[in-house]
Amino acid sequence: MELDEEKTLKDYLQIVRRRKYTIILPMLALLLISVIVAIALPPVFRSKATILVEQQHIPSDLVKSTVVSFADERIREIEQKLMTIDNLNKIIEKFDLYPREKNLVNPSVLAEQFRNSTTLELINADVINNGNNSKATLAFTISFDDKVGVTAQKVANELVTLFLDENIRSRTERAQESTKFLQEEADKVKLEIQKIENQLAEYKDKYSGSLPELLPVNISSIGRIESTLQQLQLQEKMLAERRISLLNQLSSTSPVIVQTGDNKTVTMESRGSLEAQYHSLLKKYSSAHPDVKELKRRIDGYEEKDEQSGINNPAYSQLQSELKIAAVEVQNINQQSISLTEQLKKLEVNVAQTHQVERGYYDLKRDLDNQKAKYTELSAKYLQAKLSQNLEVEQKAEKFSLLEPPRVPGKPEKPNRLKILFVGFLASVFGGLGVGFLAEIMDTSIRNHTALTQLTGSEPLVVIPYIQNQEDLNRSRRNKLNFAILGLLLIVGAAISVHIFYMPLDAVFNRISDRLSMLF
């Protein structure tokens, strides 16, 4: 065994020479497999479009947009909306994608395959906002992979159209929702204002005289009424004294003046004089006294009409007129006093209720003022939202614009055949060497005297070198020829790889892969 032997480069070269077929056969097999894989894999074409995220044209200080989400959030949101199973299957049906798989798998699998063929990448840039570093999305790309370049371009164009339309629709819809929400809220507040105004009007009607703003007026009115009542009381007192004075004068004045023959004037006793005598007797006697009864009968039987018709004393008539005027004035004063007293009581009740009414009144006023302020604020926001809605409808806000439309690809995106060939070549080389060295490790043969010395612990007496015969020489020539052919194949393979790298030979591979796909 040579397990503990330290091998030199010469030993490794001998191993390679000895295990040449063990190394070459796996190497050729792996190389052939990599070539077949590179040729057999179908080409995949990619059509890609670039969409620019344009900022709002009108300064945001003048008109603010109601769409406040970031561009990357909206892009991902639109992607989720569009990449549903129903939407993707509509696109698959429209462009007749995956015709072989349609009858074999369900729509969800086809949708997942479509998603795997679609790529959305954001193009971000570092920006500084208020001293903070952040990422801003400037643009994004949408690409679609398919075996046919024209189909890839059509599907990519369809996705771009859907993205642009969905962005406009979603932004306009959000602006409309904001406007509608503010309008509904303003209408609700308006109804609340009307409700409070009705409550306030009913409250004012119910406590019309006890409102807080009428308190100074009520107090002033109470003062004026009290002053007027005092004046009326004074006038009534003066009229009472005057009436007593007039009655006294009337009692001492005769209503009739009789002219006698000797030109003397005789006055007749009047009813007023009788009444004065009657009241004077009542002070001395009771009503049952004969004199009092007699005087009462004379008063009851007194005919005022006859007396009036027979009155010819001007002084007596003047006193009667003044008495009647005084009676009317007293009656007027009494009526005014009653009316003013009722007003005074009502005002006093109103003043007493003012503090209780004030609490509820100011609560309603405060609610009304708050609702009015809220309505004013909502109206201003509604106008702002209406401007924002017009901004979205006219596409003056932030929008997506097609910067680079999807084109028909000239060469496939994948597979990378050069990479497959290169990896296959490296794998074949290392795989062959690995198999060769593995076979060498598993071989327990003793091939030189050094290994024999290490195994037995003693030096051999004689070492006979290997003597080549004609058969060995022929085999050596054949091996050299085989190595030369192998080297030539490797050189040709390397030349083809370099040619693939610099020259577009994908058309050749595509034809071969198409033929293989038709066969299988």
C-alpha positions in Angstrom: 0.0 0.0 0.0 1.1 3.6 -0.7 -1.1 5.3 1.9 1.7 6.7 4.0 4.0 7.5 1.0 4.6 11.1 0.3 3.9 11.4 -3.5 5.8 13.7 -5.8 4.8 15.3 -9.0 6.3 12.3 -10.9 4.1 10.0 -8.9 1.0 12.0 -9.8 1.9 12.0 -13.4 2.4 8.2 -13.2 -1.1 7.9 -11.7 -2.6 10.0 -14.5 -0.8 7.8 -17.1 -1.8 4.6 -15.4 -5.5 5.7 -14.9 -5.8 7.5 -18.2 -8.9 5.7 -19.4 -10.5 5.9 -16.0 -10.0 9.6 -16.2 -10.8 10.2 -19.8 -14.1 8.2 -20.1 -15.9 10.0 -17.3 -14.5 13.3 -18.6 -15.8 12.7 -22.1 -19.2 11.6 -20.7 -19.6 14.7 -18.6 -18.5 16.9 -21.4 -20.9 15.3 -23.8 -23.7 15.7 -21.2 -22.9 19.4 -20.8 -23.0 19.9 -24.6 -26.3 18.1 -24.9 -27.8 20.1 -22.0 -26.5 23.4 -23.6 -28.0 22.5 -26.9 -31.2 20.8 -25.7 -32.4 23.6 -23.3 -35.0 25.7 -25.1 -34.2 29.4 -25.5 -36.1 31.9 -23.3 -36.6 35.4 -24.7 -37.1 38.3 -22.3 -38.9 41.5 -23.3 -38.5 44.3 -20.8 -40.0 47.8 -20.4 -38.9 50.7 -18.2 -41.5 52.9 -16.5 -40.6 56.2 -15.0 -42.1 57.5 -11.8 -42.8 61.2 -12.7 -43.2 63.6 -9.8 -46.2 66.0 -9.5 -46.0 68.8 -12.1 -47.8 71.4 -9.9 -46.0 72.4 -6.7 -47.4 70.5 -3.7 -47.5 73.8 -1.8 -50.3 74.9 -4.1 -52.2 71.7 -4.6 -51.6 68.6 -2.4 -52.4 65.2 -3.7 -54.8 62.9 -1.7 -52.6 59.9 -2.6 -50.0 59.9 0.1 -48.4 56.4 -0.2 -44.9 56.0 -1.5 -44.3 55.0 -5.1 -42.8 51.6 -4.2 -45.9 50.8 -2.1 -48.2 51.6 -4.9 -46.2 49.6 -7.4 -46.3 46.5 -5.2 -50.0 47.1 -4.5 -50.7 47.3 -8.2 -48.6 44.2 -8.7 -50.7 42.3 -6.2 -54.0 43.4 -7.8 -52.9 42.4 -11.3 -51.2 39.2 -10.4 -54.4 37.4 -9.3 -55.3 34.0 -10.8 -58.3 35.4 -12.7 -56.4 38.2 -14.3 -53.4 36.1 -15.2 -55.6 33.4 -16.7 -57.3 36.1 -18.9 -53.9 37.1 -20.2 -52.9 33.4 -20.8 -56.1 32.9 -22.8 -55.6 36.1 -24.7 -52.1 35.3 -25.9 -52.6 31.5 -25.9 -49.7 30.8 -23.5 -48.8 27.4 -22.3 -51.0 25.5 -24.8 -49.6 22.1 -23.8 -50.0 22.7 -20.0 -53.6 23.9 -20.2 -55.1 20.5 -20.4 -52.7 19.0 -17.8 -52.7 21.4 -14.9 -55.3 23.7 -13.2 -55.4 27.5 -13.6 -53.6 28.2 -10.4 -50.5 26.3 -11.6 -50.6 28.2 -14.9 -50.9 31.5 -13.0 -47.9 30.5 -10.8 -45.9 29.7 -14.0 -46.8 33.1 -15.4 -45.7 34.8 -12.2 -42.4 33.0 -12.4 -41.9 34.3 -15.9 -42.7 37.9 -14.8 -40.1 40.1 -13.2 -40.6 43.5 -11.6 -37.6 45.4 -10.4 -37.5 48.8 -8.7 -34.9 51.3 -9.6 -34.1 53.3 -6.4 -31.8 56.2 -5.6 -30.4 57.5 -2.3 -32.0 60.9 -1.4 -31.5 63.2 1.6 -34.6 64.5 3.2 -34.4 66.7 6.3 -30.9 65.4 6.9 -32.0 61.7 6.7 -30.9 59.3 4.1 -33.6 57.3 2.4 -34.5 55.4 -0.7 -36.6 56.9 -3.5 -38.1 54.9 -6.3 -37.3 56.7 -9.6 -38.5 54.0 -12.0 -39.2 50.3 -12.3 -38.9 47.6 -15.0 -41.4 44.9 -16.0 -40.2 41.9 -18.0 -41.7 38.7 -19.3 -39.9 35.5 -20.4 -41.2 33.3 -23.1 -39.9 30.8 -25.7 -41.1 33.1 -28.5 -39.7 36.6 -28.6 -42.8 38.2 -30.2 -45.0 36.6 -27.6 -42.8 37.9 -24.8 -43.0 41.4 -26.3 -46.8 41.3 -26.5 -47.3 40.0 -23.0 -44.8 42.6 -21.6 -46.7 45.3 -23.5 -50.0 44.0 -22.0 -48.5 44.1 -18.5 -47.3 47.7 -19.0 -50.7 48.8 -20.2 -52.4 47.2 -17.2 -49.9 48.8 -14.8 -50.4 52.3 -16.3 -54.2 52.0 -16.4 -54.4 50.5 -12.9 -52.3 53.3 -11.5 -54.5 56.0 -13.1 -57.6 54.2 -12.0 -56.5 53.6 -8.4 -55.2 57.2 -8.0 -58.4 58.7 -9.4 -60.5 56.3 -7.3 -58.7 57.3 -4.2 -59.1 61.0 -5.0 -62.8 60.4 -5.6 -63.2 58.5 -2.4 -61.6 61.3 -0.4 -63.8 63.9 -2.0 -66.9 61.7 -1.5 -65.9 61.1 2.2 -65.4 64.8 2.9 -68.7 65.7 1.2 -70.6 63.1 3.2 -69.0 64.3 6.4 -69.8 67.9 5.6 -73.4 66.9 4.9 -73.6 65.1 8.2 -72.2 68.2 10.0 -74.6 70.4 8.1 -77.6 68.3 9.3 -76.2 68.4 12.8 -76.0 72.2 12.6 -79.6 72.4 11.4 -80.6 70.1 14.3 -78.9 72.3 16.9 -80.2 75.5 15.3 -83.8 74.1 15.6 -83.1 73.1 19.2 -81.7 76.5 19.9 -84.7 78.2 18.3 -87.1 76.0 20.4 -85.0 76.8 23.5 -85.3 80.6 22.8 -89.0 80.3 22.2 -89.4 78.4 25.5 -87.3 80.8 27.5 -87.6 83.9 25.4 -87.6 86.3 28.4 -84.8 84.5 30.3 -82.0 84.5 27.8 -78.6 85.6 29.1 -78.3 88.5 26.6 -81.7 89.9 27.9 -80.6 90.0 31.5 -79.4 93.6 31.5 -82.6 94.6 29.6 -84.7 92.8 32.1 -83.0 94.4 35.1 -83.3 97.8 33.5 -87.0 97.2 32.8 -87.6 96.1 36.4 -86.0 99.3 37.6 -88.2 101.4 35.3 -91.4 99.6 36.2 -90.6 100.0 39.9 -90.0 103.7 39.4 -93.2 104.0 37.4 -95.2 102.1 40.1 -93.9 104.5 42.7 -94.9 107.5 40.6 -98.4 105.9 40.0 -98.8 105.3 43.8 -97.9 109.0 44.4 -100.4 110.1 41.7 -103.1 107.8 43.2 -102.5 109.3 46.6 -102.7 112.8 45.3 -105.9 112.0 43.4 -107.4 110.4 46.5 -106.7 113.6 48.5 -108.1 115.7 45.7 -111.2 113.5 45.5 -111.8 113.9 49.2 -111.4 117.7 48.8 -113.8 117.8 45.9 -116.3 115.7 47.8 -116.1 118.1 50.7 -116.6 121.0 48.4 -119.4 119.2 46.6 -121.2 118.5 49.9 -121.2 122.1 50.8 -122.4 123.3 47.4 -126.1 123.4 46.4 -126.9 122.1 42.9 -129.9 124.4 42.4 -130.1 128.2 42.8 -133.6 129.6 43.2 -134.3 133.2 42.5 -136.9 134.9 44.7 -138.9 138.1 44.1 -136.6 140.3 46.1 -133.6 139.1 44.0 -132.4 136.7 46.7 -130.8 133.4 45.8 -132.0 130.2 47.6 -130.0 126.9 47.2 -131.7 123.5 47.5 -130.2 120.6 49.3 -128.3 118.2 47.0 -127.9 114.4 47.2 -124.2 114.9 48.0 -125.3 117.0 51.0 -127.6 114.2 52.1 -124.9 111.6 51.8 -122.5 113.8 53.8 -125.2 114.1 56.6 -125.8 110.3 56.4 -122.1 109.5 56.9 -122.0 112.1 59.7 -125.0 110.5 61.5 -123.4 107.0 61.1 -120.5 108.2 63.2 -122.9 109.1 66.0 -125.7 106.5 65.7 -126.2 103.0 64.4 -128.0 102.3 61.1 -131.2 101.4 63.0 -131.6 104.9 64.5 -134.8 106.6 63.2 -133.0 109.7 62.0 -130.4 107.6 60.1 -133.2 105.5 58.5 -135.2 108.6 57.5 -132.1 110.1 55.9 -131.4 106.8 54.1 -134.9 106.8 52.7 -134.5 110.3 51.4 -131.2 109.3 49.7 -132.7 106.2 48.1 -135.8 108.1 46.9 -133.6 110.9 45.5 -134.1 111.1 41.8 -130.7 111.9 40.3 -132.3 112.6 36.9 -134.5 115.2 38.3 -131.6 116.6 40.2 -129.4 116.7 37.1 -132.1 118.3 35.1 -132.7 120.8 37.8 -129.0 121.6 38.4 -128.3 125.2 37.6 -125.3 125.9 39.8 -122.1 126.2 37.7 -119.9 125.6 40.7 -121.7 122.4 41.5 -121.4 121.1 37.9 -117.7 122.0 37.8 -117.1 120.0 41.0 -119.0 117.0 39.6 -116.9 117.1 36.4 -113.7 117.2 38.3 -114.8 114.3 40.5 -115.6 112.2 37.3 -112.2 113.1 35.9 -110.5 112.1 39.1 -112.4 108.8 39.1 -111.3 108.1 35.6 -107.7 108.9 36.4 -107.8 106.7 39.5 -109.2 103.9 37.3 -106.5 104.4 34.7 -103.8 104.4 37.4 -105.2 101.2 38.9 -105.2 99.5 35.5 -101.6 100.7 34.8 -100.5 99.5 38.3 -102.1 96.0 37.7 -100.4 95.8 34.2 -97.1 96.9 35.5 -97.2 94.6 38.5 -97.9 91.7 36.2 -95.0 92.7 34.0 -92.8 93.1 37.1 -93.6 89.6 38.3 -92.9 88.2 34.9 -89.6 90.0 34.6 -88.6 88.9 38.1 -89.3 85.3 37.2 -87.3 85.7 34.0 -84.3 87.1 35.9 -84.6 84.3 38.4 -84.5 81.7 35.6 -81.7 83.4 33.7 -78.9 81.5 35.5 -80.6 78.2 34.9 -81.4 79.0 31.3 -77.9 80.3 30.7 -76.3 76.9 31.2 -78.4 75.1 28.6 -78.3 78.1 26.2 -74.5 78.3 26.2 -74.2 74.5 25.8 -76.3 74.7 22.6 -74.4 77.8 21.4 -71.1 76.0 22.1 -72.2 72.9 20.2 -73.4 75.1 17.3 -70.1 77.0 17.2 -68.1 73.8 17.2 -70.2 72.3 14.5 -69.9 75.4 12.4 -66.1 75.5 12.8 -66.0 71.8 11.8 -68.2 72.4 8.8 -66.0 75.3 7.7 -62.9 73.0 8.1 -64.6 70.2 6.1 -65.7 72.6 3.4 -62.1 73.8 3.0 -60.8 70.3 2.9 -63.5 69.3 0.4 -62.4 72.1 -1.9 -58.8 70.9 -1.5 -59.8 67.3 -2.3 -61.8 68.5 -5.3 -58.7 70.2 -6.6 -56.7 67.1 -5.9 -59.3 65.0 -7.8 -59.0 67.3 -10.8 -55.2 67.0 -10.5 -55.5 63.2 -10.8 -58.1 63.3 -13.6 -55.9 65.6 -15.7 -52.8 63.5 -14.7 -50.9 66.5 -13.3 -50.0 64.6 -10.1 -47.4 61.9 -9.7 -47.8 59.4 -12.5 -46.2 56.5 -14.3 -44.9 57.2 -17.8 -43.4 54.6 -20.2 -39.8 55.4 -20.6 -38.6 52.4 -22.6 -41.4 50.3 -24.3 -41.0 46.5 -24.5 -39.3 45.4 -27.7 -38.9 42.0 -29.5 -35.7 40.5 -28.1 -33.0 39.8 -30.6 -31.3 37.0 -28.6 -32.5 34.8 -25.8 -32.0 35.8 -22.2 -31.3 32.3 -21.1 -29.9 29.7 -21.0 -26.4 30.9 -21.0 -24.9 28.2 -23.2 -21.3 29.4 -22.9 -21.6 29.2 -19.1 -23.1 25.8 -19.3 -20.3 24.6 -21.6 -17.7 26.2 -19.4 -19.1 24.7 -16.2 -19.5 21.4 -18.0 -15.9 21.4 -19.1 -14.6 22.2 -15.6 -16.9 19.5 -14.2 -15.7 16.9 -16.7 -12.0 17.7 -16.0 -12.4 17.5 -12.2 -14.9 14.6 -12.4 -12.5 12.6 -14.5 -9.6 13.3 -12.2 -11.6 12.6 -9.2 -12.7 9.2 -10.6 -9.1 8.4 -11.5 -7.7 9.2 -8.1 -10.6 7.4 -6.4 -9.7 4.3 -8.4 -6.1 4.7 -7.4 -6.9 5.0 -3.8 -9.0 1.9 -3.8 -6.2 -0.1 -5.6 -4.0 -2.0 -3.1 -1.3 -3.0 -5.6 2.4 -2.5 -4.8 4.1 -0.8 -7.7 7.6 0.1 -6.5 10.3 -0.9 -4.2 9.6 2.0 -1.9 6.1 0.8 -1.1 7.5 -2.7 -0.6 10.1 -1.4 1.8 7.5 0.5 3.8 5.2 -2.6 3.8 7.9 -5.2 4.8 10.2 -3.0 6.8 13.3 -4.1 4.9 15.1 -3.2 1.6 14.7 -5.6 -1.3 18.0 -7.3 -2.5 17.5 -6.6 -6.2 15.2 -4.2 -8.2 14.6 -5.4 -11.8 13.4 -2.5 -14.1 10.4 -2.9 -16.4 11.5 -4.0 -19.9 9.3 -2.8 -22.7 8.5 -5.0 -25.6 7.0 -4.3 -29.0 3.5 -4.5 -27.7 4.3 -1.9 -25.1 5.7 0.4 -27.6 2.7 0.0 -29.9 0.4 0.7 -26.9 2.4 3.7 -26.1 2.1 5.1 -29.6 -1.7 4.5 -29.5 -1.9 6.3 -26.2 0.0 9.3 -27.6 -2.3 9.3 -30.6 -5.4 9.2 -28.3 -4.0 12.0 -26.2 -3.3 14.0 -29.3 -6.9 13.5 -30.5 -8.2 14.3 -27.0 -6.1 17.5 -27.0 -7.4 18.4 -30.4 -11.0 17.9 -29.2 -10.4 20.1 -26.2 -8.8 22.8 -28.4 -11.8 22.6 -30.8 -14.2 22.8 -27.8 -12.4 25.8 -26.4 -12.5 27.5 -29.8 -16.2 26.9 -30.1 -16.7 28.3 -26.6 -14.8 31.4 -27.5 -16.7 31.7 -30.8 -20.0 31.4 -28.9 -18.9 34.1 -26.6 -18.0 36.5 -29.3 -20.4 35.5 -32.1 -24.2 35.1 -31.8 -24.6 31.4 -32.6 -27.8 31.1 -30.6 -29.7 30.7 -33.8 -27.9 27.4 -34.4 -28.6 26.2 -30.9 -32.2 27.4 -31.2 -32.7 25.3 -34.3 -31.2 22.3 -32.8 -33.2 22.7 -29.6 -36.4 23.2 -31.6 -35.7 20.0 -33.5 -35.1 18.1 -30.3 -38.3 19.5 -28.8 -40.2 18.3 -31.8 -38.8 14.9 -31.5 -39.5 14.6 -27.8 
